[in-house]
Every structure is written in C-alpha cells, then in structure tokens.
Amino acid sequence: MPTRAEIDSLPLSPAHKARLLCRHNLVETTSGLAGDYVQANLIVLHSDYSNDFRMLCARNPVPCPILGWTPVGDPRKIIPTSPDVSVIEDSDFDIRTDVPYYHIFHTVDDDSYEGGKKVIIETKSNLLSTWTDNHIAFLIGCSFSFEQALTQSGLRVCHQEDSRTVAMYQTTIPLLPAGIFHGSTYVVSMRLYKPDEIEQVRDVTRPYSASHGEPVAWGWEGAKLIGVNDLGKVDYGDAQVVREGDVPVFWVCTFPPVSPHVEPHALFFMVADERIGLRRNTSIRSRKSA
C-alpha cells in the first residue's frame, strides 16, 4: 500500500490524489484536501427508492443539491445533473472505495422504539462486498467546497485549525417530505467567526449555490432560532474550540438528509460521511472533471 507522501508526490490532480488517499484509508476527512475542486456527499440507496430521493432533493434544493448520480449498478461512472456540469471522468475511480469511510444504515424490528423500528449504523472502509447491481449513488453538494475560498479570503476555518471534524447540529427546520422520506429536519454545519467577518463570509460563500451557498443563520440568537442551544452538544462531528469574541455561523448540510426518519419497512441505504473531489473553474457555475 502506498504512503501518503508517495501519493502526494504523484503528478496527478488534487482531486485524484484525494481519492487515492481515501481508497487506501490514509485520511478520515477530506476537509482541506482537493484544492479548488468541488467536494460532494455520497448517498447510496436501492434503485427502488431513487425517484422518492430525487423528489426529496427537488423539494429541498439547499440542503440536497444533486451534482450527479451513477447508472444503476455501475459504481465507476457519474452522470452530471446538466450538460454544463461535468464530473469525475477519470477511469481510475470507484464510488465503492474512493471515500474515507461509509456509514451503512439498516432498519431492524425493535418494539422498544417508536414505530417498532430501530436504525443500526455500521461503518465500513469500502462498499466492495455491499454494493449490488440494484444500487444507485447520488453526489450531493458539500460545504467543504468553499473552504479554500474562505481561507484565500483571509478567513479561518476553525475545524481545520484545530484538527477536528466540522461540527454539525440537528435543527428544528423541517425537511419537506417525499415518498418514503419524511419526518426529518435540516442538519447544519457550523464554523466560528468574529461578528465583523460575517458579511465577508456571506459574500464569499453565496456564489456556491451547488454547495449550500451562504449561511442560513449566525450569532447566538440565530442559533436559538434554528434550535441549536448548546454548541458543545454536537449531533455529528466534533465540538469546536470557541475563542473570545467568536460567534457561530451555520450552513445547511446534507448529512444526514434522510436518516433515521424513513417509513418503517425494509429500506436499506448508505451515506458516506466524507467527500469526493470534483473540479470547479473560477466562474463557479460550470465544472470540469477531475
């Protein structure tokens, strides 16, 4: 197995290197990787539920912006959402291996839980033994995509500075339902800034509409309005180091857009916690493949 230094030295694009690091289990997060390439969340589910999922994303375009999807059963090809968006075209690509790790959600019978169902989450380093000819994968925009733009504008990214995973919180903002996907609320990611930086943060991230765009709330009152009352109690990721004068700034987040609130039957789907690099050019609106 190659080392991280060996992969970093290869004459490849930053996105390709990031995928190789994931494939060989050399990283646990892609925040700060892949340069100016767009990053994505990965959702894999049985193709029977793909139309319901597309409708969920259409009804909730800010938390669930679809960048592309695989043909059913084919983990090595991505179909872009529109002709002006091209995604990964490199032959050295496999959706089953090129993510740091995968959370696999199973619903099982358990009368002690509401609705008689319990969600079990299994974590794997790849999907080689799990993927079937009936699976389809969706790439959903991710806020990691604008973090380099923030740092290039002189704005810090707190979880990168402190070597932590971005903090994420379940909010009280409801997701509009679609088919089997119902009953869930928005998740937000959080980064810390000084009050006089917030307008610049909004300006930098606003053009990234395919990666959740500008923040939906900021400041301590804004946190309460969306149901986040204690920054130390994260629902996903890591609690952050709050320095003097910091205030929270929140962006809608894909993870997890549907779990665990789904109809109680034999639904099986996978959510990859981390990201895959796609490329953007300086216009942001169009994208080139990695």
VOGU-3710 file (C-alpha; in Angstrom, 3 decimals, decimal comma):
1> mptraeidsl> 0,000/0,000/0,000  1,396/3,443/-0,891  2,132/6,016/1,796  0,555/9,454/1,925  3,869/11,033/0,948  4,103/8,775/-2,106  0,591/9,707/-3,238  1,228/13,422/-2,624  4,305/13,212/-4,881  2,404/11,762/-7,867
11> plspahkarl> 1,827/14,017/-10,926  -1,956/13,900/-10,519  -4,719/16,417/-9,889  -5,501/17,296/-6,241  -8,887/15,566/-6,610  -7,313/12,345/-7,922  -4,795/12,373/-5,054  -7,621/12,884/-2,544  -9,469/9,864/-3,935  -6,328/7,724/-3,730
21> lcrhnlvett> -5,802/8,776/-0,110  -9,376/7,700/0,615  -9,032/4,433/-1,294  -6,006/3,419/0,756  -7,584/4,542/4,041  -4,956/7,207/4,671  -7,366/10,006/5,641  -10,504/10,271/7,766  -11,762/13,568/6,359  -11,280/15,485/3,119
31> sglagdyvqa> -11,705/18,956/4,627  -8,732/20,934/3,298  -7,968/18,403/0,548  -8,536/18,558/-3,225  -7,648/22,249/-3,674  -10,199/24,159/-5,739  -12,136/21,030/-6,671  -15,770/20,825/-5,644  -16,459/18,172/-3,000  -19,580/16,083/-2,558
41> nlivlhsdys> -21,505/14,000/-0,081  -22,365/10,481/-1,198  -25,786/8,867/-0,809  -26,226/5,253/-1,965  -29,598/3,530/-1,922  -31,601/0,804/-3,613  -32,809/1,994/-7,004  -36,426/1,325/-5,958  -36,199/4,474/-3,818  -34,348/6,705/-6,286
51> ndfrmlcarn> -37,432/8,570/-7,527  -38,515/9,386/-3,976  -34,994/10,594/-3,239  -34,892/12,779/-6,353  -38,185/14,318/-5,249  -36,783/14,900/-1,758  -33,853/16,782/-3,267  -36,110/18,757/-5,627  -38,247/19,859/-2,687  -35,189/20,676/-0,548
61> pvpcpilgwt> -32,618/22,070/-3,015  -30,499/23,961/-0,471  -29,607/21,012/1,808  -29,738/18,436/-1,002  -28,335/19,866/-4,274  -27,712/16,931/-6,624  -24,471/17,235/-8,629  -24,723/13,860/-10,359  -25,541/10,173/-9,964  -24,366/6,767/-11,104
71> pvgdprkiip> -26,189/4,493/-13,519  -27,952/1,764/-11,540  -25,385/-0,871/-10,572  -22,369/0,968/-12,033  -20,016/2,397/-9,351  -17,454/3,746/-11,835  -19,457/6,340/-13,771  -21,120/9,610/-12,787  -23,907/11,233/-14,828  -23,956/15,038/-14,306
81> tspdvsvied> -27,165/16,867/-13,473  -26,878/19,134/-16,526  -24,715/19,465/-19,664  -22,746/22,420/-18,236  -21,623/20,380/-15,218  -19,070/17,652/-15,870  -17,966/15,401/-13,063  -15,382/12,677/-12,490  -14,362/11,201/-15,838  -11,108/9,563/-14,752
91> sdfdirtdvp> -11,073/5,801/-15,368  -9,273/5,379/-12,028  -12,408/5,905/-9,969  -14,727/3,687/-7,930  -17,536/5,021/-5,746  -17,173/1,906/-3,536  -13,613/2,705/-2,418  -12,837/6,374/-3,008  -14,409/7,774/0,175  -12,666/7,723/3,600
101> yyhifhtvdd> -15,412/5,612/5,155  -19,077/4,742/4,754  -21,941/4,717/7,245  -24,396/1,947/6,359  -27,885/2,375/7,791  -30,072/-0,686/8,436  -33,619/-0,607/9,812  -34,499/-3,579/12,008  -37,567/-4,590/14,024  -37,485/-3,401/17,643
111> dsyeggkkvi> -40,726/-2,884/19,546  -38,995/-0,716/22,145  -38,583/2,071/19,542  -41,268/4,352/18,158  -42,796/2,747/15,079  -41,296/-0,603/16,019  -38,098/0,061/14,066  -34,534/0,755/15,106  -31,779/2,201/12,913  -28,415/0,441/13,168
121> ietksnllst> -25,362/2,199/11,732  -22,411/0,152/10,525  -19,155/1,773/9,413  -17,003/0,301/6,636  -13,877/1,413/4,795  -15,338/0,323/1,431  -18,507/-0,999/-0,187  -16,954/-3,768/-2,279  -18,919/-6,505/-0,515  -22,058/-4,367/-0,082
131> wtdnhiafli> -22,742/-2,762/-3,464  -25,148/-4,672/-5,722  -26,498/-4,339/-9,252  -29,575/-2,657/-7,743  -27,753/0,233/-6,055  -27,539/3,819/-7,265  -25,314/6,561/-5,861  -26,024/10,299/-5,732  -23,417/13,032/-5,306  -24,766/15,947/-3,260
141> gcsfsfeqal> -23,082/19,343/-2,899  -20,903/19,860/0,198  -19,804/22,957/2,103  -16,192/21,728/2,143  -16,144/23,057/-1,431  -15,970/26,695/-0,345  -13,472/26,317/2,500  -10,465/27,067/0,315  -12,215/30,238/-0,896  -12,682/31,251/2,751
151> tqsglrvchq> -9,002/30,735/3,578  -7,896/32,518/0,395  -10,007/35,480/1,552  -8,140/35,576/4,855  -10,882/33,854/6,839  -10,035/30,917/9,085  -11,750/27,528/9,090  -11,883/26,577/12,768  -12,085/22,795/12,462  -9,055/22,756/10,154
161> edsrtvamyq> -7,065/24,941/12,556  -7,838/22,663/15,484  -7,623/19,340/13,568  -11,239/18,473/14,263  -14,220/17,316/12,227  -16,692/20,066/11,364  -19,455/20,457/13,971  -22,993/19,554/12,817  -26,326/20,018/14,569  -29,872/18,785/14,036
171> ttipllpagi> -32,187/21,795/13,778  -35,904/22,377/14,162  -36,266/23,365/10,474  -38,375/20,649/8,784  -37,365/18,986/5,529  -40,222/18,820/3,049  -41,195/15,126/2,734  -41,111/12,982/-0,403  -42,429/9,441/-0,580  -40,733/7,215/1,975
181> fhgstyvvsm> -38,506/10,072/3,155  -40,331/12,089/5,782  -40,230/13,405/9,323  -36,658/14,743/9,321  -35,220/18,202/9,920  -32,313/20,172/8,481  -28,806/19,496/9,700  -26,418/22,457/9,756  -22,640/22,655/9,785  -21,041/25,341/11,941
191> rlykpdeieq> -17,925/27,490/11,664  -16,812/30,252/14,034  -16,106/33,864/13,068  -15,904/37,333/14,572  -19,054/39,459/14,167  -17,310/41,881/11,794  -16,343/38,967/9,489  -19,850/37,647/8,893  -20,718/39,838/5,895  -17,478/38,809/4,188
201> vrdvtrpysa> -18,202/35,146/4,971  -21,651/35,521/3,393  -20,204/37,211/0,302  -17,543/34,513/-0,191  -19,906/31,549/0,148  -23,025/32,965/-1,546  -21,961/32,003/-5,125  -21,579/28,343/-4,130  -25,250/27,520/-4,584  -24,458/23,905/-5,511
211> shgepvawgw> -22,616/23,571/-2,181  -25,344/25,027/0,089  -24,484/28,680/-0,607  -24,382/31,336/2,107  -25,193/30,687/5,779  -28,783/30,312/6,944  -28,171/31,629/10,471  -25,456/33,294/12,533  -24,882/34,656/16,006  -26,206/33,351/19,306
221> egakligvnd> -29,774/34,456/18,667  -29,652/32,923/15,198  -28,543/29,638/16,755  -31,557/29,611/19,068  -33,939/30,381/16,200  -32,925/27,158/14,419  -32,970/25,075/17,602  -29,236/24,991/18,419  -28,999/25,876/22,101  -25,623/24,452/23,113
231> lgkvdygdaq> -22,628/24,418/20,765  -20,939/21,846/22,978  -23,643/19,271/22,246  -22,973/18,336/18,634  -25,121/15,771/16,860  -22,397/14,849/14,347  -18,714/15,704/14,090  -16,726/17,394/16,856  -17,414/20,268/19,231  -15,249/23,250/18,315
241> vvregdvpvf> -12,942/25,476/20,367  -14,842/28,750/20,898  -12,399/31,618/21,314  -13,149/35,005/22,822  -15,334/37,061/20,501  -16,323/34,121/18,289  -19,922/33,691/17,148  -21,373/30,658/15,349  -22,227/30,736/11,646  -24,414/27,946/10,244
251> wvctfppvsp> -24,801/26,448/6,767  -27,340/23,840/5,753  -25,732/20,440/5,454  -26,545/17,239/3,571  -25,501/14,867/6,333  -27,780/13,098/7,024  -30,716/14,328/4,942  -32,973/11,330/5,489  -31,760/9,303/8,461  -33,294/7,983/10,580
261> hvephalffm> -36,771/9,234/9,694  -37,990/6,892/6,957  -41,017/4,688/6,666  -40,593/1,524/8,749  -40,036/-1,132/6,123  -37,019/-2,816/4,589  -35,248/0,308/3,391  -31,504/-0,047/3,083  -29,270/2,800/2,112  -25,773/4,099/2,738
271> vaderiglrr> -24,497/7,550/3,478  -20,843/8,326/3,060  -19,722/10,750/5,721  -16,995/12,282/3,626  -16,380/13,644/0,185  -15,162/13,074/-3,346  -13,414/15,756/-5,399  -14,971/17,303/-8,487  -13,485/20,321/-10,148  -14,793/23,835/-10,485
281> ntsirsrksa> -13,345/26,629/-12,571  -13,143/30,247/-11,455  -16,647/31,033/-12,716  -18,013/28,541/-10,137  -21,145/27,964/-12,240  -19,524/25,404/-14,527  -17,323/22,496/-13,506  -14,584/20,459/-15,076  -13,961/16,833/-14,351  -11,190/15,678/-12,087
//
